[in-house]
Amino acid sequence: MASYVNSTGGQGFNPGRYAAEIVSPQYGALIYSGADIATSLLGATVRVPLAMGVKDGLGRPNSIFGVMERQLDNPTLVPIIGSKLPAYTTEGIFLLDAGGKTIDFYKRYGESSNEK
């Protein structure tokens, strides 16, 4: 999020944003950023199998009972060892992701309103 605020770091090439800018040169990047935020918000509400850590006793990556949780409520696991990260880590990751994309949307809005 700090790189979004300070405008540092490489942006890289994004083919989706590039296609949106070709279709609508003035508002394409703004529309793409808005769709990016919307998919992040919807992705947090998707129901996925409950993640189970090694300390839960079963050592499985997913629930064996078919329990489904929202992605936002599902615990974040450390990829190599499979243990859970502390409480509210998933919410913090989501907040940083959505916050950075909102800052990007605000910058794109400023750019599109300056081009009028």
Helices and strands as residue ranges (DSSP letters): H 2-6, H 15-23, H 28-45, E 47-49, G 54-56, E 68-70, H 89-114
